[in-house]
Amino acid sequence: MIFYSELALEHKECQQDTEKKMATRTLDHRKEAILKSIVGEYIRTAEPIGSKAIAEREGLGVSPATIRNEMAVLEELGYIGQPHTSAGRIPTDKGYRFYVDSFQDAIELSEEEQKRVMEALANIRKKEIEDIIRGILPMLSYLTCYVSLVLGPPAKRHAYFWGLHQLLHQPEFGDVHKVEYLLELLEHEYRLSELLMEDIGDMQVHVRIGSENKHRELNGMSLVMAQYADDNEPLGTIGILGPTRMDYENAIPMVGFTARRLSRMMSGISD
């Protein structure tokens, strides 16, 4: 009996060592390029990505067979997975996290998009704070095609959302139960406020992907948030909510830029 217990313990320790080694392995340039290609294509098409498609699009100078081998390693490391009904691969939450971390601090909103945000904010500049907060919602939802979220200032600590209909066009939300669970979360203002106050802590854009969210209703969804402030004193939070298959390259700078412009408005800074 002791012998078998020792074997079980040894196996467990060996497995933990293997997991640690896998977790600390860095991706070489080719694996990184393949992973980014899978994430980018899946965001664009919502279809699992195969090795042949990557070979044709990325110009890596290697065969589909070599790419398949690299994809097998990425799957072993937990960056991609294989749906039961397809030979292609899709990103996991870990894969999306790698993708987001690879560019999050290096992208800015395009001048055209900046202009659209500033024009929209100009139309609500002279309104009351509550009206400004409410005015942000449809703008942010329209410009990102996701659900927009705003937590108001402490004096009027209300939480609002807008654009649930945007998600109905996404293939991930064909399951009506998923929409019901999400709506249940959003319509309870206390829970929504709690969600928007979780672990922000600074003025940077924060991204929580899938399983990184604490609420089970947000399984398979990503939340992009940033604080807005009055003279560097945090007032509230704005953000967007969408599927993990989110256009992060637009969503992250859009939320960040909007939060900064809203902070300028709250601080009375004019352009």
NORVEN-V329946 format. One record per pair of residues at least 12 apart in sequence whose ideal C-beta (glycine too) atoms are under 7 Angstrom apart, sorted by the first residue. I is the first residue (numbers start at 1). J is the second residue. Records with the same first field share a line. If there is no record, write none. Layout:
I=J + J
//
This chain:
22=77
25=77
30=60 + 70
31=70 + 73 + 74
33=58 + 60
34=54 + 67 + 70 + 71 + 74
35=74 + 79 + 80 + 95 + 98
36=99 + 102
37=54 + 57 + 58
38=80 + 89 + 91
39=91 + 95 + 96 + 99
41=53
42=90 + 91 + 245
43=245 + 247
46=171 + 245
48=83 + 86 + 88 + 89 + 90
49=88 + 89
50=87 + 88
51=64 + 67 + 68 + 71
52=64
54=67
55=67
71=89
75=89
78=92 + 94
79=92 + 94 + 95 + 98
80=92 + 95
93=209 + 210 + 211 + 212 + 244
96=209 + 244
97=209
100=207 + 209 + 248
103=249
104=207 + 252
107=249 + 252 + 253
108=253
109=253 + 254 + 257
113=143 + 254
114=257
116=143
117=143 + 257 + 258 + 261
118=261
120=139
121=261 + 265
125=265
129=153 + 156
130=152 + 156
132=265
133=150 + 152 + 160
134=160
136=150 + 238 + 262
137=150 + 160 + 162
138=162
140=238 + 240 + 258
141=162 + 163 + 166
143=254
144=240 + 250 + 251 + 254
145=166
146=163 + 166 + 240 + 241 + 242 + 246 + 251
147=161 + 163 + 164 + 166 + 167 + 240 + 241 + 242
148=161 + 162 + 163 + 240
149=161 + 196 + 238 + 239 + 240 + 241
150=236 + 238
151=193 + 196 + 197 + 236 + 237
152=236
153=235 + 236
157=193
158=189
159=189 + 192 + 193 + 196
161=186 + 192
164=183
167=242
170=243
172=220 + 243 + 245
181=217
182=217
184=217
185=215 + 217
195=215
196=225 + 237 + 239
197=237
198=214
200=225 + 227 + 237
203=226 + 227 + 229
205=224 + 226 + 252 + 255 + 256
206=225 + 226
207=222 + 224 + 252
208=222 + 223
209=222 + 244
210=222 + 244
220=243 + 244
221=241 + 242 + 243 + 244
222=242 + 244 + 246
223=239 + 241
224=239 + 240 + 251 + 252 + 255
225=237 + 239 + 255
226=238 + 239 + 255 + 256 + 259
227=259
228=259 + 262 + 263 + 266
229=263 + 266
230=266 + 267
231=267
235=266
238=255 + 258 + 259 + 262
239=255
240=255
//
